[in-house]
Amino acid sequence: MRADKAGSRTGRIGAVLAAAVLVTGAAVMPAGADGRSPGSDGFTIQDPRITESSGLAASRAHPGVYWTHNDSDDGAYLYAIDGRTGKTVATLTLTGIGSPRDVEAISIGPDGDLYVGDIGDNLNGSWDHVWIYKLPEPKELRDQTVRATQYVVKYADGARNAESLMVHPKTGRVYIVEKGEDGGGLYEGPAQLSTSGTNTFRRVADIDLWATDAAFSPDGKQLAVRGYFGGVSYAWNDGRPEREGQLSVPMQPQGESVTYTPDGRTLLYGSEGKGSSVRPVEVEGAGSGDGTGTPGTGSDESGGSSDAGITGKAGAVGAAVLLIVAVGIGRLTRKSKRG
């Protein structure tokens, strides 16, 4: 979301969510570290420049490193974070593109390239196109300038607001999930993106969530979609997603990112805010480390399996609180748009 129009609303969202955490007690405890990808225990972002982390992607070339970026029009910058320390180990400045408008998501394709989604539109469809930037992931982690390729994107059924961009790890096809309070569409891009014209994304499925980010499992068999209050896991089924169940998403001040660790055994959830924490949740049935398993439940504080869903063990009272919070934030969002 744009910082100049949503700063006060973001603060209110964070405050209300913090209150919800206290009431529901729905925090998910960190997963164990035995034999898993570096960063699987989660980390806290240390860089004071990163105040609105809105996307997260696990590096292919540098194990234990995670790419992120700020929300809105912060500039054409990407940050490489060491998942063991939370410190920034490289800053990329993108060239070859225009001025970023509302950067919301990042993903890595099977070609090893980084895909950055400048796809937000909090002005309710006033922008008739958005952009995707693609750049090679650097072989060396250091501050550097990298030339990116810019792609123009439109939707077949009109402008959309979106914060989720995913590249399928096998086919390389790019997908976007619309952000809608009552759910939204899953949009499929062309088989190959083109710089010579507009890339039209077409709605291929419905997503039953107010989505803020999404990620494919490393084997491409599952799609995890998160929102502010919870998430949904889907079996991919060759591009025909089938709902499997709810994700155990930790409550965060403003949860806007998710990625799988490279071994597919953990989902990492990130949030906006200075010094924000990236929280881990184990993927059930993924102990083989091959990226298989259903991302439906995560470890709870007793070491067992928590109930899948946004309320965990909080029960009906917690669910009611979160519903009230969701309605309140929806009203704040609509009020901001009218303003």
Backbone torsions as a table, in degrees:
resi	resn	phi	psi	omega
1	MET	NA	151.3	-177.6
2	ARG	-72.0	132.6	-174.9
3	ALA	-66.8	-32.6	-175.1
4	ASP	-73.8	-20.3	-178.9
5	LYS	-108.1	-16.7	-171.7
6	ALA	-122.9	8.5	-176.2
7	GLY	-58.4	-48.8	-178.4
8	SER	-67.9	-37.1	179.6
9	ARG	-66.2	-37.5	177.7
10	THR	-60.7	-42.8	178.6
11	GLY	-61.9	-40.5	179.6
12	ARG	-67.3	-39.0	176.8
13	ILE	-59.3	-46.7	-179.3
14	GLY	-60.9	-41.9	-178.7
15	ALA	-65.4	-43.3	-179.5
16	VAL	-66.3	-41.0	179.1
17	LEU	-64.6	-39.6	178.0
18	ALA	-60.4	-40.2	177.7
19	ALA	-64.7	-38.3	179.6
20	ALA	-63.8	-37.8	178.3
21	VAL	-61.4	-43.1	-178.9
22	LEU	-62.9	-36.7	-177.0
23	VAL	-76.8	-43.9	-173.4
24	THR	-85.3	-27.5	-175.5
25	GLY	62.8	35.4	-170.1
26	ALA	-91.2	23.8	179.8
27	ALA	-68.8	145.4	176.7
28	VAL	-105.5	130.2	-176.4
29	MET	-75.7	150.3	-179.6
30	PRO	-60.9	146.5	178.6
31	ALA	-80.7	164.5	179.6
32	GLY	-71.7	165.3	-172.6
33	ALA	-108.2	-0.1	-171.2
34	ASP	-61.9	114.1	171.6
35	GLY	66.4	19.0	-176.8
36	ARG	-107.1	174.1	-178.8
37	SER	-59.8	142.2	174.4
38	PRO	-55.6	138.2	-177.6
39	GLY	94.1	-4.6	-177.3
40	SER	-66.0	-18.4	177.5
41	ASP	-87.3	1.4	-177.5
42	GLY	84.0	172.7	-178.1
43	PHE	-163.8	167.3	176.5
44	THR	-113.5	127.4	-178.9
45	ILE	-69.4	122.6	-173.5
46	GLN	-93.5	-21.0	-172.3
47	ASP	-71.2	119.0	-179.0
48	PRO	-66.9	-14.2	177.4
49	ARG	-75.2	-22.3	-175.9
50	ILE	-93.9	95.8	-177.6
51	THR	-111.7	-12.6	-179.2
52	GLU	-137.0	55.4	179.6
53	SER	-59.4	116.3	-171.8
54	SER	-121.7	-0.5	177.6
55	GLY	-151.1	156.7	-177.1
56	LEU	-150.0	134.0	178.4
57	ALA	-146.1	132.0	179.1
58	ALA	-77.4	128.6	-179.5
59	SER	-63.2	143.6	172.5
60	ARG	-90.5	-35.9	-174.2
61	ALA	-85.5	-21.8	-174.2
62	HIS	-131.5	92.0	-177.4
63	PRO	-54.7	133.7	178.8
64	GLY	89.1	-1.0	179.1
65	VAL	-104.2	141.1	-179.1
66	TYR	-129.0	132.8	-179.4
67	TRP	-91.7	139.0	175.6
68	THR	-145.7	177.8	-178.7
69	HIS	-159.3	162.5	174.5
70	ASN	-82.1	158.6	177.0
71	ASP	-75.9	167.8	171.2
72	SER	60.9	-146.6	-171.3
73	ASP	-100.8	47.5	-178.8
74	ASP	-64.8	-27.8	-176.3
75	GLY	132.6	172.9	-175.5
76	ALA	-87.6	67.0	-176.1
77	TYR	-126.3	141.6	170.5
78	LEU	-124.4	147.2	-177.3
79	TYR	-123.0	132.0	175.5
80	ALA	-97.6	120.2	-176.0
81	ILE	-109.3	130.7	174.6
82	ASP	-75.8	116.1	-177.4
83	GLY	-68.1	-10.4	178.1
84	ARG	-88.8	-28.0	-175.9
85	THR	-120.5	-19.2	-175.3
86	GLY	79.5	5.0	-177.5
87	LYS	-90.6	149.3	176.4
88	THR	-76.2	126.5	-179.4
89	VAL	-108.8	-7.8	176.1
90	ALA	-164.7	144.5	173.4
91	THR	-122.6	125.2	178.3
92	LEU	-103.1	134.6	172.0
93	THR	-108.3	122.1	-175.9
94	LEU	-87.5	135.6	172.3
95	THR	-121.7	171.8	179.4
96	GLY	84.5	6.5	-179.9
97	ILE	-128.8	170.1	175.2
98	GLY	-81.3	-160.3	179.5
99	SER	-83.0	119.8	178.3
100	PRO	-57.0	144.1	-173.5
101	ARG	-109.1	-48.3	-179.1
102	ASP	-157.1	76.3	-176.6
103	VAL	-73.3	126.8	-171.8
104	GLU	-128.9	-15.7	-171.6
105	ALA	-154.5	157.8	177.3
106	ILE	-146.3	144.0	179.8
107	SER	-149.5	164.2	177.6
108	ILE	-122.4	131.3	-178.5
109	GLY	-92.0	172.6	178.9
110	PRO	-64.8	-16.4	176.3
111	ASP	-80.2	-2.5	-179.1
112	GLY	82.0	3.7	179.3
113	ASP	-86.9	151.4	173.1
114	LEU	-88.7	134.7	176.7
115	TYR	-116.0	123.3	-176.6
116	VAL	-114.0	127.5	-177.0
117	GLY	-98.7	105.1	171.8
118	ASP	-91.2	70.7	-163.8
119	ILE	-121.3	2.5	179.6
120	GLY	-73.6	150.5	176.9
121	ASP	-156.4	78.6	-179.8
122	ASN	-75.6	-1.2	178.0
123	LEU	-91.2	19.5	170.2
124	ASN	60.2	50.3	173.2
125	GLY	86.0	22.1	-179.8
126	SER	-81.2	-17.0	178.6
127	TRP	-99.2	121.2	-175.0
128	ASP	-80.3	-4.5	175.7
129	HIS	-152.0	159.2	174.6
130	VAL	-131.4	-176.1	-174.7
131	TRP	-134.2	152.6	167.8
132	ILE	-122.1	134.4	176.5
133	TYR	-111.4	136.8	178.3
134	LYS	-124.9	137.1	179.6
135	LEU	-150.3	150.6	177.9
136	PRO	-70.2	139.6	174.7
137	GLU	-69.6	125.1	-176.3
138	PRO	-60.8	142.0	177.1
139	LYS	-74.6	-26.9	179.9
140	GLU	-115.2	132.4	179.6
141	LEU	-88.6	102.2	176.0
142	ARG	-158.5	161.9	176.1
143	ASP	-64.0	126.6	-176.8
144	GLN	-160.8	164.7	175.5
145	THR	-101.9	131.4	-175.9
146	VAL	-126.9	132.5	178.5
147	ARG	-80.0	130.8	-179.2
148	ALA	-113.9	157.8	173.9
149	THR	-100.1	134.1	-177.6
150	GLN	-107.2	132.8	178.9
151	TYR	-119.0	134.8	176.2
152	VAL	-87.3	132.4	-176.5
153	VAL	-124.6	134.1	169.5
154	LYS	-130.7	160.8	177.5
155	TYR	-104.8	142.2	-176.5
156	ALA	-62.7	-27.5	-176.6
157	ASP	-110.7	24.8	174.6
158	GLY	104.1	169.1	-173.9
159	ALA	-61.9	147.2	-178.1
160	ARG	-138.7	154.0	168.3
161	ASN	-95.9	133.1	-178.0
162	ALA	-147.8	150.7	176.9
163	GLU	-131.8	5.5	-175.3
164	SER	-123.1	122.0	175.5
165	LEU	-131.5	131.1	-178.1
166	MET	-134.4	140.3	172.9
167	VAL	-109.7	125.4	-178.1
168	HIS	-67.1	130.2	-172.7
169	PRO	-71.5	-8.5	178.3
170	LYS	-109.1	-46.3	-175.9
171	THR	-89.6	-23.1	-176.8
172	GLY	78.1	6.3	-179.9
173	ARG	-76.6	144.1	-176.4
174	VAL	-100.0	137.6	179.3
175	TYR	-128.9	151.7	177.0
176	ILE	-131.2	139.3	174.6
177	VAL	-108.8	125.2	177.8
178	GLU	-66.2	144.2	174.9
179	LYS	-99.2	106.9	178.8
180	GLY	-134.8	139.0	-177.6
181	GLU	-58.2	-31.2	-179.5
182	ASP	-103.6	23.2	-175.2
183	GLY	97.2	174.0	-178.0
184	GLY	-157.7	-169.7	-177.4
185	GLY	-101.2	154.2	168.5
186	LEU	-95.9	122.6	-176.1
187	TYR	-111.5	133.7	-178.2
188	GLU	-105.6	130.8	177.1
189	GLY	-84.0	174.4	176.3
190	PRO	-64.3	162.9	-177.7
191	ALA	-56.4	-35.6	175.7
192	GLN	-137.0	133.5	177.2
193	LEU	-71.9	145.9	-177.3
194	SER	-123.0	140.0	176.3
195	THR	-90.1	-7.7	-173.6
196	SER	-88.9	-8.5	-179.7
197	GLY	-163.2	-166.8	-179.6
198	THR	-81.1	136.9	175.5
199	ASN	-97.1	112.8	-176.5
200	THR	-91.2	123.6	176.5
201	PHE	-99.0	133.5	-175.8
202	ARG	-116.0	141.3	-179.6
203	ARG	-70.8	125.9	-178.1
204	VAL	-120.3	-12.9	-179.3
205	ALA	-164.2	165.5	175.5
206	ASP	-100.4	143.4	175.6
207	ILE	-118.6	120.3	-173.2
208	ASP	-89.2	64.9	-177.6
209	LEU	-165.9	148.6	170.7
210	TRP	-80.9	84.9	-163.9
211	ALA	-81.6	133.3	175.1
212	THR	-113.3	-13.4	173.6
213	ASP	-172.3	165.8	179.7
214	ALA	-156.0	159.2	-179.3
215	ALA	-153.6	143.9	171.4
216	PHE	-85.4	146.9	169.8
217	SER	-67.1	156.4	-177.4
218	PRO	-57.4	-29.1	178.7
219	ASP	-87.1	-4.7	177.3
220	GLY	77.8	9.3	-175.6
221	LYS	-91.9	-17.8	179.9
222	GLN	-127.2	150.2	173.1
223	LEU	-123.1	123.0	177.2
224	ALA	-105.6	125.3	179.6
225	VAL	-119.8	127.3	-179.4
226	ARG	-114.0	157.9	172.2
227	GLY	-133.5	-165.6	178.6
228	TYR	-68.6	-33.8	-170.5
229	PHE	-112.9	-7.3	-177.7
230	GLY	177.8	-162.4	-179.0
231	GLY	-160.6	170.2	-179.4
232	VAL	-133.8	137.0	175.0
233	SER	-103.5	140.9	180.0
234	TYR	-127.3	140.2	165.3
235	ALA	-78.5	133.1	-170.0
236	TRP	-72.9	-43.1	175.7
237	ASN	52.2	51.3	176.6
238	ASP	53.9	44.2	176.2
239	GLY	89.0	5.7	175.3
240	ARG	-117.3	79.4	-172.1
241	PRO	-62.0	137.0	178.4
242	GLU	-121.0	123.9	-177.1
243	ARG	-61.9	130.4	178.6
244	GLU	-103.7	-38.5	-178.2
245	GLY	165.5	-177.1	-179.4
246	GLN	-86.4	150.6	175.9
247	LEU	-91.9	147.5	173.3
248	SER	-86.6	87.8	-175.9
249	VAL	-94.7	127.2	178.5
250	PRO	-67.7	143.2	176.0
251	MET	-70.7	133.5	-177.6
252	GLN	-138.4	160.5	-178.2
253	PRO	-54.8	-45.4	174.9
254	GLN	-155.5	82.1	-173.1
255	GLY	-70.7	114.1	-175.0
256	GLU	-133.9	15.3	178.5
257	SER	-149.7	154.3	175.9
258	VAL	-156.7	143.9	172.9
259	THR	-152.6	156.0	170.7
260	TYR	-85.3	147.5	165.9
261	THR	-69.9	157.5	-175.1
262	PRO	-59.0	-27.4	179.2
263	ASP	-83.0	-3.9	177.0
264	GLY	75.1	9.3	-174.4
265	ARG	-95.5	-10.8	-176.2
266	THR	-141.7	140.3	168.5
267	LEU	-100.2	132.0	178.0
268	LEU	-108.3	128.3	-177.1
269	TYR	-113.4	127.9	-179.6
270	GLY	-115.1	167.8	-176.2
271	SER	-140.6	156.6	169.5
272	GLU	-72.5	164.7	178.3
273	GLY	117.8	146.8	177.9
274	LYS	-66.9	133.4	-178.6
275	GLY	63.6	35.6	-176.6
276	SER	-72.8	152.9	-178.7
277	SER	-100.1	141.7	172.1
278	VAL	-100.3	120.6	-170.0
279	ARG	-106.3	136.8	-178.8
280	PRO	-96.8	146.0	170.6
281	VAL	-138.6	126.0	-178.9
282	GLU	-66.2	145.9	175.0
283	VAL	-90.1	120.5	-176.5
284	GLU	-63.8	130.5	175.9
285	GLY	81.3	10.9	-177.7
286	ALA	-104.9	26.9	-177.6
287	GLY	-65.8	-17.2	-179.8
288	SER	-74.4	-15.4	179.4
289	GLY	75.1	14.7	-179.3
290	ASP	-99.8	10.1	178.2
291	GLY	85.2	1.7	179.3
292	THR	-90.7	165.0	-179.1
293	GLY	122.5	165.3	-177.7
294	THR	-105.4	122.1	-179.2
295	PRO	-80.3	55.3	-174.8
296	GLY	-98.6	-33.4	-178.9
297	THR	-133.7	159.2	179.5
298	GLY	-131.4	175.4	-178.8
299	SER	-70.3	138.5	173.7
300	ASP	-103.5	-178.8	-172.1
301	GLU	-68.7	-15.4	179.2
302	SER	-91.4	-2.0	179.7
303	GLY	90.1	-0.9	178.9
304	GLY	-97.1	-158.4	-178.9
305	SER	-104.2	125.4	-179.9
306	SER	-82.8	160.2	176.2
307	ASP	-64.7	132.2	178.9
308	ALA	-66.1	136.4	177.2
309	GLY	137.1	178.6	-172.2
310	ILE	-83.3	-15.7	-174.8
311	THR	-104.0	-8.8	179.4
312	GLY	54.2	-125.6	-178.9
313	LYS	-96.5	9.7	-175.3
314	ALA	-71.8	-23.5	175.3
315	GLY	81.6	-165.4	-172.7
316	ALA	-64.0	-35.2	-179.8
317	VAL	-61.8	-46.3	179.0
318	GLY	-62.8	-40.3	179.2
319	ALA	-61.3	-41.3	179.1
320	ALA	-63.7	-41.7	178.7
321	VAL	-60.7	-46.7	-179.0
322	LEU	-64.2	-35.4	177.5
323	LEU	-63.1	-44.2	177.8
324	ILE	-61.3	-43.0	178.7
325	VAL	-61.5	-44.0	-179.0
326	ALA	-60.6	-44.2	179.0
327	VAL	-62.9	-41.5	-179.9
328	GLY	-62.3	-43.7	180.0
329	ILE	-66.9	-36.8	176.9
330	GLY	-59.1	-41.6	178.8
331	ARG	-66.4	-39.9	177.4
332	LEU	-61.5	-39.9	-179.6
333	THR	-64.5	-46.2	-179.5
334	ARG	-63.9	-40.0	178.9
335	LYS	-62.3	-40.7	179.8
336	SER	-63.6	-39.8	-178.4
337	LYS	-67.2	-39.8	179.3
338	ARG	-65.4	-30.9	-179.3
339	GLY	-74.0	NA	NA
